[in-house]
Amino acid sequence: MTTINREALDKIGVIAAARVVQQADDLTIISSNGLVLRTKVRDVSQAGRPARGIRLIELQNGDSVASLARIAAADLRSAGASNEEIT
């Protein structure tokens, strides 16, 4: 069973990474060329199962996703982030 139509890959590209997240979490994406993006999960639009996914970072030709990290809200709190920064 697959979750993506293989015939659509030339239009949408391959899935670089996936994580299970909560609304209060943050995501950090790092590219192989050193581009870094940090975003709150709640700011990422949700899509239904038949959707083609959400592009979070625009990469240049030859660049790729090197790392994707979920930063849990509990970890943010233990590091000293205020509730306003988390929610």
Secondary structure, 3 states (H helix, E strand, C coil): CCCCCHHHHHHHCCCCCCCCCCCCCEEEEEECCCCEEEEEHHHCCCCCCCCCCCCCCCCCCCCCEEEEEEECHHHHHHCCCCHHHHC
